[in-house]
């Protein structure tokens, strides 16, 4: 009987999730995370699987473990920051969500997912102006809709201050 390597076991668990067998994937990933507690990628995959199953509270510790490691590849780090920030928001931990997502934007300033989830978390904390600014800026800079593109400059201008009134009697 051959012993499977860490990489093979991880690949199998991820494949189970991809095939829609998230509960089986979760069982395997939790076992792997216990066996390899310092493995950032396994922690990230375990968090992601918990999140996908609606087990957000259980996902947090795995996301944090993954993000605490310097060994997490950038693509996974970005996914973990989005995942943790979104998870904090879903759990009502809005300030933690804002902190996590802002921190993510320091490292990945142009990421649209981080910006979107930050806007939602800012909305939840009552910071509506900044939330709208972020979303309008994102819309103006990323939309491929021809009607939005036609007004890109105006949308970008108003993203800076939606309360601006021009002229007398307006």
Number of C-alpha atoms within 10 A of each C-alpha: 3 4 7 9 9 13 10 11 15 21 11 15 26 23 14 17 18 12 10 11 13 19 15 13 24 23 13 19 26 21 14 19 20 13 12 15 15 15 17 25 24 28 29 29 27 30 30 24 25 23 20 15 13 12 14 21 15 13 25 23 16 26 28 17 18 27 21 13 15 10 13 19 12 12 8 16 24 21 19 26 25 25 26 28 30 28 23 24 21 14 13 14 16 22 16 17 29 23 14 20 28 19 15 22 19 9 12 17 12 11 14 17 18 25 23 18 22 29 23 22 28 22 16 18 16 10 13 15 16 17 23 20 20 21 19 20 20 20 19 22 16 13 13 10 10 9 9 16 16 11 12 19 13 12 20 17 16 16 22 16 13 13 9 9 9 7 6 5 5 5
